[in-house]
Amino acid sequence: MPSLTSWPAPTPRCLTLTPLLPLHMSLDSYKRQVAERLGSPDMVIKEGQSVNLQCSKMQSSSTAMYWFVRYSKKNSSLTQLVYAFEGGNAAVEKGFESHFKSSKIKGDSITLSIEHAFLNDSGTYYCAENDHSGETAQGAEHKPLPAHTGPAFHLVGAAEGFSLISFCAS
């Protein structure tokens, strides 16, 4: 009878996601961008680890940046996690503050931090930008428009349209 130490180690449970092709990019261009920027189309993170996702603006005139997630579970909708306006701090949406952190816009980029990732954090993380026009009245903050409003948003990110992340349970 084999000893317990000779048994194969259990394989970690992993989620593998298929990257999304941004609408403004050909498949060849997309593959080149992914290879150059990420080296791999996804990240695999062990449960409990922390991760930072960075996003850079595509248009320097954009004054607002956002982070969204579409969780891997079936029928998941796009959920806004963070919004930030130039010159101000980033705001994490209510209910996500203890798990997600964000830098303010620094230069042309913003960073989303996921602290102590869980398996249910698996999903596709999107960064968006827009030209936030209009004055802030008496310091009141403007809430960003929903992501499905169309051409006002330009999806950007570590691989021109997304940051893709998978989590493995240890």
Secondary structure, DSSP 8 states (H G I E B T S, - for coil): ---GGGS-----EE--------TTS-HHHHHHHHHHHTSSS-EEEETT--EEEEEE-SSTT--EEEEEEEESSTT--EEEEEEEETTS--EE-TT-TTTEEE---BTTEEEEEESS--GGG-EEEEEEEE---S--STT-------GGG-TT-EEE-TTSS-EEEEEEE-
